[in-house]
Structure formats: structure tokens, C-alpha cells
Amino acid sequence: MTDKTRAGALILVAVLQVVAGFVGGAGLWGESVGVVANSYPTLLLPSGAAFTIWSLIYVGFGALAVRQALPRQRVRDVHQRTGWWLVGAGVLNASWILLFTNRLLLPAQFVIVALLVCLLGAALRLQPAEGWLDRLLLHIPVMVYLGWVAVATVAGAATTAAAYDAAPGTAAAIVALLLTGLLAALAVLRLPAVAGFASAVCWALAWIAANSTTTWVLVAALVAIGTVACGFVVRIDRPGKSTVAWG
């Protein structure tokens, strides 16, 4: 019964995230996410095209949820270990959207930090994949989600600061980007299935660079990308590259 409850809850939050994303994107509850974000421009705001990654995240999360609900899957230890962490992530993501679109930015920032913690909890509980279906329908979705939210948390902190007339200046933005790149690279050296995580982090940083009008912020974003890429190369330079990269 516990396995069925967990599996059902994960399917429910997969749907909830999509509904909340549609509501937040269209501005059906408060204003749209894009309108609110652009109301508080910062040097760490990614270009709008960056957010298309949510489509990939939602599709991956939905596929993960459906698969883990299958009778043979829901009793597996890896789903038992990660399932409730992912349920928490889904609830927190939907909550963040509703808070952010109503300009409750400070509570929204606490929620996205909690979302990051839940995704990290799930990532650390992943086990070696039993074939490519595990990789495609568990490891990659979780790690892409984690990588994107890791950078979104930093960008969100800058937006929240801007809402309180404390937007980070050029120096602070440079430091934030370099620290983000360094911490992400250190995570790459420790986390499982690092290809999905590293790709999502670099995607987010690349769109921050593309949106930058300040040369040194652009350079810092590119250095951060290079740092993550170097961490990835170092991590997979060992036997079992495929397992390290994809789970």
C-alpha cells in the first residue's frame, strides 16, 4: 500500500507541475513568470529561451512517474529511496510558481531552496542504472532537473534582491557566477549520472551569458561553464565512463 500511495502521489504531482507551469506561463493566477522576472531585471537573469528546458523537465518527470508506478517498478528499492523526495520536489515547484506569479518573491526563494534540497536528496539516493531505461526514465530526468534548479536558485536570489532594491552589481554577479561554476564542478565530481546535471547547469549559464550586456559578467559566465566542463572531463576520465556519465 505504501508503494502504491507513493507511486500515485508522484503521478499526481507530475500532473500538478504541468498545470502550475501552464497557469504560471499564461498568467492565469497572478502575472506570468516572465512578466514578474522581467520586472526585476538583474545581471543573472537568463534569456527567455533558457526556460524551454521546463518542457524537457516536465516530460522526463512525467515519464519517470508513469514508469515507477508499474507493478514491477514501484517495489524497486531505487524508487522507494527516491520517490518521496521527488513528490516533495513536485509540490514545491508548483508552490514556487504560484508564489512567484503573485510577487511573493521572498517566500518563493525559500521554496526554491527547499526544491533544490529535495532534488539533491533524490539524486544522492540514485543507484547504478539497470540498463538504458533506468537512465532515460530516472537518472537523466532527475539530474537535468537538479542542474537547472541549482542555477535557477542563484538567479532567483538575484531577482528577490532586486525586488527589495538590492540587485547585485557587476562585481557581485561575477562572484556569484564563478562560485556557481565552482560549486557545480565540485558537485560533478561527486554526483551520479553527471552528464544530465552538467548539461543543465551549462545550459542555464550559457543563457545568462547570452542575455548579458556586461562584458565581465559574460566572461564570468563563460568561465563558469568552462569550470563545469573541466569537472565533467576529470570525472569521466576513468573506467566505466558510461556509468559515471549517465548512471
Residue frames relative to the residue before (quaternion, step in Angstrom):
aa qw qx qy qz dx dy dz
M 1.0000 0.0000 0.0000 0.0000 0.00 0.00 0.00
T 0.6331 0.5280 -0.3337 0.4572 3.57 1.02 -0.79
D 0.6459 0.5142 -0.3173 0.4666 3.57 0.98 -0.83
K 0.6605 0.4984 -0.3090 0.4689 3.59 0.95 -0.84
T 0.6358 0.5297 -0.3248 0.4579 3.58 1.00 -0.80
R 0.6631 0.5001 -0.2983 0.4704 3.55 0.92 -0.94
A 0.6644 0.5088 -0.3064 0.4536 3.57 0.89 -0.92
G 0.6629 0.4995 -0.3018 0.4690 3.57 0.97 -0.85
A 0.6415 0.5285 -0.3205 0.4543 3.57 1.00 -0.82
L 0.6595 0.5120 -0.3165 0.4503 3.57 0.98 -0.81
I 0.6266 0.5068 -0.3365 0.4871 3.60 1.03 -0.71
L 0.6405 0.5406 -0.3215 0.4406 3.57 0.97 -0.86
V 0.7164 0.4313 -0.2753 0.4743 3.59 0.82 -0.90
A 0.5543 0.5760 -0.4034 0.4452 3.60 1.17 -0.42
V 0.6633 0.4742 -0.2882 0.5021 3.58 1.01 -0.85
L 0.6338 0.5565 -0.3233 0.4291 3.56 0.97 -0.90
Q 0.6493 0.5215 -0.3198 0.4519 3.58 0.95 -0.83
V 0.6563 0.5079 -0.3141 0.4612 3.57 0.94 -0.88
V 0.6517 0.5067 -0.3119 0.4704 3.58 0.94 -0.89
A 0.6690 0.4914 -0.2995 0.4704 3.59 0.90 -0.92
G 0.6376 0.5277 -0.3267 0.4564 3.58 1.02 -0.78
F 0.6480 0.5011 -0.3162 0.4785 3.59 1.01 -0.79
V 0.6550 0.5116 -0.3050 0.4650 3.56 0.93 -0.93
G 0.6924 0.4792 -0.2729 0.4652 3.57 0.93 -0.95
G 0.6663 0.5064 -0.3082 0.4524 3.57 1.02 -0.74
A 0.7352 0.4130 -0.2233 0.4889 3.55 1.05 -0.79
G 0.4279 -0.7189 0.4553 0.3047 3.57 1.22 -0.21
L 0.3192 0.7750 -0.4885 0.2424 3.58 1.10 0.67
W 0.7340 0.2224 -0.1640 0.6203 3.57 1.31 -0.28
G 0.7825 -0.0117 -0.0363 0.6215 3.55 0.00 1.27
E 0.6865 -0.4163 0.3520 0.4811 3.57 -1.02 -0.83
S 0.6056 -0.5476 0.4056 0.4110 3.57 -1.21 0.26
V 0.6435 -0.5258 0.3891 0.3975 3.55 -1.22 0.49
G 0.6601 0.5274 -0.3108 0.4353 3.58 0.94 -0.88
V 0.6447 0.5215 -0.3190 0.4589 3.58 0.97 -0.85
V 0.6714 0.4894 -0.3020 0.4674 3.58 0.90 -0.91
A 0.6643 0.5107 -0.3129 0.4473 3.59 0.86 -0.94
N 0.7075 0.4584 -0.2659 0.4676 3.58 0.92 -0.89
S 0.5511 0.5967 -0.3976 0.4268 3.58 1.26 -0.19
Y 0.7583 0.2507 -0.1366 0.5861 3.55 1.25 -0.49
P 0.0478 -0.8461 0.5304 0.0235 3.61 0.55 1.12
T 0.0119 -0.7792 0.6265 -0.0126 3.54 -1.07 0.82
L 0.6268 -0.5416 0.4124 0.3791 3.54 -1.32 0.20
L 0.6933 0.4558 -0.2688 0.4893 3.59 1.27 -0.21
L 0.4652 0.6762 -0.4499 0.3520 3.59 1.23 0.24
P 0.3586 -0.7350 0.5251 0.2355 3.63 -0.67 1.01
S 0.6002 -0.5259 0.4540 0.3962 3.54 -1.27 0.36
G 0.6623 -0.5543 0.3392 0.3729 3.56 -1.15 0.66
A 0.6112 0.5776 -0.3541 0.4090 3.59 1.05 -0.70
A 0.5417 0.6394 -0.3995 0.3717 3.59 1.15 -0.50
F 0.6878 0.5337 -0.2849 0.4012 3.55 1.00 -0.84
T 0.4494 0.6657 -0.4665 0.3704 3.59 1.25 0.06
I 0.5178 0.6439 -0.4159 0.3800 3.59 1.21 -0.31
W 0.5414 0.6243 -0.4077 0.3885 3.59 1.17 -0.43
S 0.5921 0.5618 -0.3742 0.4402 3.59 1.07 -0.64
L 0.6590 0.4970 -0.2968 0.4802 3.57 0.96 -0.90
I 0.6509 0.5208 -0.3177 0.4518 3.58 0.95 -0.87
Y 0.6907 0.4802 -0.2908 0.4557 3.58 0.85 -0.92
V 0.6370 0.5103 -0.3309 0.4736 3.59 0.99 -0.77
G 0.6701 0.4983 -0.2968 0.4633 3.58 0.90 -0.91
F 0.6578 0.5042 -0.3086 0.4667 3.56 0.95 -0.87
G 0.6543 0.5168 -0.3132 0.4547 3.58 0.97 -0.83
A 0.6568 0.4983 -0.3097 0.4737 3.57 0.96 -0.87
L 0.6183 0.5420 -0.3272 0.4657 3.56 1.04 -0.81
A 0.6781 0.5106 -0.2918 0.4409 3.57 0.89 -0.99
V 0.6620 0.5008 -0.3083 0.4646 3.58 0.93 -0.88
R 0.6782 0.5007 -0.3071 0.4416 3.59 0.84 -0.93
Q 0.7001 0.4782 -0.2998 0.4374 3.60 0.83 -0.90
A 0.6145 0.5525 -0.3528 0.4389 3.59 1.24 -0.24
L 0.4964 0.6491 -0.4375 0.3753 3.59 1.23 -0.23
P 0.6436 -0.5805 0.3235 0.3796 3.61 -0.94 0.84
R 0.7180 0.4398 -0.2696 0.4673 3.61 0.86 -0.87
Q 0.6748 0.5075 -0.2921 0.4491 3.55 1.17 -0.50
R 0.6868 0.5331 -0.3144 0.3810 3.57 0.82 -0.92
V 0.6699 0.4794 -0.3070 0.4766 3.60 1.22 -0.35
R 0.4792 0.6732 -0.4432 0.3475 3.60 1.26 -0.05
D 0.5921 -0.6130 0.4041 0.3322 3.52 -1.06 0.82
V 0.6488 0.5329 -0.3392 0.4243 3.60 0.93 -0.82
H 0.6686 0.4729 -0.3078 0.4844 3.62 1.01 -0.67
Q 0.6207 0.5249 -0.3416 0.4717 3.55 1.10 -0.63
R 0.6796 0.5049 -0.2815 0.4517 3.57 1.04 -0.81
T 0.7824 0.3532 -0.1705 0.4838 3.58 0.99 -0.81
G 0.5321 0.7132 -0.3846 0.2457 3.57 1.13 -0.66
W 0.7315 0.4274 -0.2650 0.4604 3.57 0.70 -0.99
W 0.5732 0.5579 -0.3800 0.4645 3.59 1.15 -0.48
L 0.6833 0.4720 -0.2827 0.4800 3.59 1.00 -0.81
V 0.5796 0.5455 -0.3722 0.4775 3.57 1.12 -0.57
G 0.6509 0.5136 -0.3059 0.4680 3.57 0.93 -0.90
A 0.6398 0.5309 -0.3227 0.4524 3.56 0.99 -0.84
G 0.6622 0.5152 -0.3094 0.4475 3.58 0.93 -0.88
V 0.6536 0.5048 -0.3075 0.4728 3.57 0.96 -0.85
L 0.6784 0.4964 -0.2906 0.4570 3.56 0.92 -0.91
N 0.6302 0.5282 -0.3439 0.4534 3.59 0.99 -0.73
A 0.6596 0.4921 -0.3079 0.4774 3.58 0.91 -0.90
S 0.6433 0.5227 -0.3178 0.4604 3.59 1.01 -0.80
W 0.6285 0.5410 -0.3348 0.4474 3.55 0.99 -0.83
I 0.6454 0.5302 -0.3261 0.4428 3.58 0.90 -0.90
L 0.6909 0.4819 -0.2856 0.4570 3.59 0.84 -0.96
L 0.6547 0.4959 -0.3139 0.4763 3.59 1.02 -0.72
F 0.6849 0.5046 -0.2909 0.4378 3.56 0.84 -1.01
T 0.6939 0.4833 -0.2892 0.4486 3.59 0.89 -0.88
N 0.6882 0.4026 -0.2806 0.5344 3.57 1.28 -0.18
R 0.5081 -0.7040 0.3691 0.3315 3.53 1.33 0.51
L 0.4082 0.6463 -0.5209 0.3801 3.56 1.02 0.79
L 0.0380 -0.8935 0.4472 0.0118 3.50 0.75 1.17
L 0.6546 0.5138 -0.3398 0.4381 3.59 0.93 -0.73
P 0.6577 0.4596 -0.3280 0.4986 3.66 0.87 -0.76
A 0.6209 0.5503 -0.3440 0.4395 3.58 1.03 -0.76
Q 0.6482 0.5199 -0.3257 0.4510 3.58 1.01 -0.74
F 0.6267 0.5119 -0.3363 0.4817 3.59 1.02 -0.70
V 0.6509 0.5232 -0.3131 0.4523 3.56 1.02 -0.83
I 0.6810 0.4772 -0.3172 0.4560 3.62 0.88 -0.81
V 0.5870 0.5379 -0.3722 0.4770 3.59 1.14 -0.49
A 0.6512 0.4989 -0.3101 0.4806 3.58 0.99 -0.83
L 0.6047 0.5488 -0.3399 0.4665 3.58 1.10 -0.72
L 0.6413 0.5214 -0.3119 0.4687 3.57 0.96 -0.88
V 0.6475 0.5188 -0.3143 0.4612 3.59 0.97 -0.86
C 0.6577 0.5084 -0.3155 0.4576 3.60 0.93 -0.86
L 0.6684 0.4892 -0.3054 0.4698 3.58 0.92 -0.86
L 0.6350 0.5100 -0.3298 0.4775 3.57 1.03 -0.72
G 0.6208 0.5407 -0.3380 0.4560 3.59 1.04 -0.75
A 0.6589 0.4916 -0.3054 0.4805 3.57 1.00 -0.83
A 0.6535 0.5341 -0.3182 0.4318 3.58 0.92 -0.93
L 0.6947 0.4828 -0.2768 0.4557 3.58 0.94 -0.88
R 0.6876 0.4575 -0.2754 0.4920 3.57 1.27 -0.28
L 0.4159 0.6840 -0.4870 0.3493 3.57 1.24 0.20
Q 0.2317 -0.7513 0.6046 0.1278 3.54 -1.19 0.64
P 0.6845 -0.4651 0.3288 0.4550 3.61 -1.15 0.35
A 0.5086 -0.6822 0.4408 0.2857 3.55 -0.87 1.02
E 0.2794 -0.7230 0.6047 0.1832 3.53 -1.17 0.67
G 0.8176 -0.1045 0.0189 0.5660 3.53 0.56 1.21
W 0.7068 -0.5060 0.3145 0.3815 3.54 -1.33 0.23
L 0.5639 0.5817 -0.4050 0.4238 3.60 1.13 -0.40
D 0.6191 0.5188 -0.3390 0.4824 3.58 1.04 -0.69
R 0.6633 0.5129 -0.3114 0.4471 3.55 0.93 -0.84
L 0.7249 0.4508 -0.2420 0.4613 3.56 0.86 -1.02
L 0.8066 0.3032 -0.1209 0.4928 3.56 1.00 -0.82
L 0.7428 0.2816 -0.2459 0.5554 3.57 1.20 0.49
H 0.7712 0.3949 -0.2302 0.4432 3.55 0.39 -1.23
I 0.7071 0.4617 -0.2851 0.4534 3.59 0.71 -0.99
P 0.6613 0.5004 -0.3397 0.4438 3.66 0.80 -0.82
V 0.6658 0.5013 -0.3101 0.4575 3.58 0.92 -0.88
M 0.7238 0.4601 -0.2638 0.4415 3.57 0.82 -0.96
V 0.6068 0.5209 -0.3578 0.4822 3.61 1.08 -0.59
Y 0.6312 0.5335 -0.3178 0.4648 3.57 0.96 -0.90
L 0.6701 0.5028 -0.2911 0.4619 3.58 0.88 -0.98
G 0.6701 0.5146 -0.3095 0.4363 3.60 0.87 -0.91
W 0.6662 0.4940 -0.3079 0.4662 3.56 0.94 -0.87
V 0.6871 0.4875 -0.2944 0.4512 3.59 0.84 -0.96
A 0.5698 0.5938 -0.3860 0.4168 3.61 1.10 -0.61
V 0.7198 0.4022 -0.2485 0.5084 3.59 0.89 -0.89
A 0.6137 0.5584 -0.3486 0.4360 3.59 1.04 -0.74
T 0.5998 0.5618 -0.3565 0.4445 3.58 1.11 -0.63
V 0.6607 0.4883 -0.2982 0.4860 3.57 1.00 -0.83
A 0.6614 0.4936 -0.3072 0.4738 3.59 0.90 -0.91
G 0.6516 0.5209 -0.3142 0.4531 3.57 1.01 -0.79
A 0.6138 0.5430 -0.3459 0.4570 3.57 1.05 -0.70
A 0.6434 0.5083 -0.3182 0.4759 3.58 1.04 -0.78
T 0.6460 0.5141 -0.3176 0.4664 3.59 0.98 -0.81
T 0.6438 0.5159 -0.3169 0.4679 3.56 0.98 -0.85
A 0.6403 0.5138 -0.3218 0.4716 3.57 0.97 -0.83
A 0.6462 0.5245 -0.3202 0.4526 3.59 0.98 -0.83
A 0.6219 0.5505 -0.3379 0.4426 3.58 1.06 -0.72
Y 0.7272 0.3601 -0.2142 0.5437 3.56 1.23 -0.51
D 0.5470 -0.6618 0.3602 0.3649 3.54 1.25 0.67
A 0.5943 0.5341 -0.3833 0.4634 3.56 1.02 0.80
A 0.1133 0.8268 -0.5394 0.1125 3.57 1.01 0.83
P 0.4965 -0.6646 0.4571 0.3207 3.62 -0.89 0.85
G 0.3976 -0.7043 0.5378 0.2379 3.54 -1.02 0.84
T 0.7773 -0.3505 0.2376 0.4653 3.54 -1.31 -0.12
A 0.6740 0.5006 -0.3088 0.4469 3.59 0.82 -0.94
A 0.6705 0.4928 -0.3004 0.4662 3.58 0.91 -0.91
A 0.6419 0.5209 -0.3242 0.4598 3.59 1.00 -0.78
I 0.6349 0.5233 -0.3271 0.4647 3.58 0.99 -0.81
V 0.6607 0.5014 -0.3039 0.4687 3.58 0.89 -0.94
A 0.6495 0.5256 -0.3172 0.4486 3.58 0.94 -0.89
L 0.6730 0.4934 -0.2994 0.4625 3.59 0.92 -0.87
L 0.6714 0.4941 -0.3067 0.4594 3.57 0.91 -0.86
L 0.6537 0.4977 -0.3107 0.4780 3.58 1.01 -0.78
T 0.6211 0.5369 -0.3355 0.4619 3.57 1.05 -0.77
G 0.6619 0.5018 -0.3009 0.4685 3.56 0.94 -0.88
L 0.6650 0.5055 -0.3033 0.4586 3.57 0.95 -0.87
L 0.6838 0.4772 -0.2907 0.4692 3.60 0.86 -0.94
A 0.6368 0.5158 -0.3283 0.4697 3.58 1.04 -0.76
A 0.6427 0.5153 -0.3239 0.4653 3.59 1.00 -0.79
L 0.6394 0.5078 -0.3229 0.4787 3.59 1.02 -0.77
A 0.6318 0.5225 -0.3271 0.4699 3.58 1.07 -0.75
V 0.6151 0.5557 -0.3363 0.4469 3.56 1.05 -0.79
L 0.6648 0.5127 -0.2975 0.4546 3.57 1.08 -0.70
R 0.7576 0.3863 -0.1934 0.4893 3.58 1.23 -0.37
L 0.6871 0.5272 -0.2919 0.4059 3.58 1.00 -0.79
P 0.4852 -0.6223 0.5094 0.3433 3.59 -1.24 0.29
A 0.8373 0.2045 -0.1243 0.4917 3.58 -1.32 0.24
V 0.0901 0.8847 -0.4541 0.0545 3.54 0.95 0.94
A 0.5210 0.6541 -0.4289 0.3417 3.62 1.13 -0.37
G 0.6707 0.4969 -0.3037 0.4595 3.58 0.89 -0.89
F 0.6556 0.5149 -0.3041 0.4610 3.57 0.94 -0.90
A 0.6941 0.4817 -0.2796 0.4561 3.58 0.77 -1.06
S 0.6447 0.5297 -0.3255 0.4447 3.58 0.97 -0.82
A 0.6802 0.4886 -0.2959 0.4594 3.58 0.91 -0.90
V 0.6317 0.5207 -0.3329 0.4679 3.59 1.00 -0.79
C 0.6860 0.4789 -0.2897 0.4650 3.58 0.86 -0.93
W 0.5873 0.5624 -0.3568 0.4598 3.58 1.09 -0.69
A 0.6905 0.4751 -0.2837 0.4658 3.59 0.80 -1.00
L 0.6712 0.4943 -0.2996 0.4640 3.59 0.90 -0.88
A 0.6281 0.5452 -0.3358 0.4421 3.58 1.04 -0.76
W 0.6989 0.4516 -0.2779 0.4800 3.60 0.99 -0.76
I 0.5530 0.5355 -0.4004 0.4971 3.58 1.23 -0.27
A 0.6415 0.5156 -0.3112 0.4752 3.57 0.99 -0.85
A 0.6698 0.5108 -0.3016 0.4466 3.59 0.92 -0.91
N 0.7112 0.4507 -0.2509 0.4776 3.58 1.11 -0.66
S 0.5376 0.6674 -0.3829 0.3449 3.55 1.28 -0.22
T 0.1893 -0.7586 0.6141 0.1076 3.52 -1.12 0.79
T 0.6419 0.4864 -0.3074 0.5068 3.55 1.33 0.12
T 0.4932 -0.7134 0.4111 0.2807 3.55 -0.56 1.18
W 0.7188 0.4602 -0.2778 0.4408 3.59 0.77 -0.95
V 0.5975 0.5237 -0.3618 0.4877 3.58 1.15 -0.49
L 0.6165 0.5350 -0.3294 0.4745 3.56 1.05 -0.79
V 0.6630 0.4995 -0.3012 0.4692 3.58 0.88 -0.94
A 0.6546 0.5158 -0.3163 0.4532 3.60 0.94 -0.88
A 0.6434 0.5159 -0.3236 0.4639 3.59 0.99 -0.79
L 0.6615 0.4973 -0.3024 0.4729 3.58 0.99 -0.82
V 0.6247 0.5194 -0.3335 0.4783 3.58 1.05 -0.74
A 0.6341 0.5289 -0.3266 0.4599 3.58 1.01 -0.83
I 0.6344 0.5168 -0.3240 0.4749 3.59 1.00 -0.81
G 0.6605 0.5126 -0.2991 0.4599 3.56 0.94 -0.90
T 0.6305 0.5376 -0.3290 0.4531 3.58 1.05 -0.76
V 0.6591 0.4925 -0.3003 0.4826 3.57 0.96 -0.90
A 0.6493 0.5203 -0.3179 0.4545 3.58 0.95 -0.87
C 0.6435 0.5119 -0.3239 0.4680 3.59 0.99 -0.79
G 0.6336 0.5271 -0.3273 0.4621 3.56 1.00 -0.82
F 0.6452 0.5213 -0.3158 0.4607 3.57 1.02 -0.80
V 0.6552 0.5123 -0.3123 0.4591 3.59 0.92 -0.89
V 0.6518 0.5069 -0.3128 0.4694 3.57 0.96 -0.86
R 0.6716 0.5246 -0.3066 0.4241 3.59 0.91 -0.91
I 0.7661 0.3778 -0.2202 0.4709 3.58 0.84 -0.88
D 0.5215 0.6283 -0.4245 0.3912 3.59 1.27 0.02
R 0.5668 0.5373 -0.3948 0.4839 3.54 0.59 1.22
P 0.6547 -0.4827 0.3669 0.4514 3.62 -1.18 0.18
G 0.7818 0.2990 -0.2370 0.4932 3.56 -1.13 0.66
K 0.1041 0.8422 -0.5224 0.0840 3.58 1.04 0.76
S 0.6525 0.5391 -0.3230 0.4234 3.56 0.91 -0.92
T 0.6651 0.5016 -0.3017 0.4636 3.57 0.95 -0.86
V 0.6550 0.5078 -0.3116 0.4648 3.57 0.95 -0.85
A 0.7092 0.4784 -0.2657 0.4446 3.56 0.91 -0.92
W 0.8372 0.2328 -0.0654 0.4906 3.55 0.83 -1.03
G 0.6352 -0.5354 0.3427 0.4387 3.59 1.21 -0.13
